[in-house]
Amino acid sequence: MSDEQCKQCRFWKLDGELFWELKNVPGEFRYCKKAIEAWEATSWEKVDGKTVYTLKDPDQKMYVNDGSMYMANLITRSDFGCVHWERGDD
């Protein structure tokens, strides 16, 4: 198993408290700060009646979106891992 998991990553944060509670679920959950919201990650324009999104940073590998474009977060368990992993402060 890789050591490159969320629990050691500098992007895995808990700002305040989660706004919901999980019961009977092993592990700790936090937000991934590397997963930015769609309106920060993209620009958009109307083309032939369709909304076309363009990534502002072509190297961005992910973003989060919800149906209302109000708020979205990627919430992961401590043993999740991804390509954005960078060692955090111990």
ABEGO torsion letter per residue (X at the ends): XBABBAAABAABBBBEBBABBBBGBBEBBBBBAABBBAAAABBBBBBGGBBBBBBABAABABBBBBAAGABBBBBBBAABBBAABBBBBX
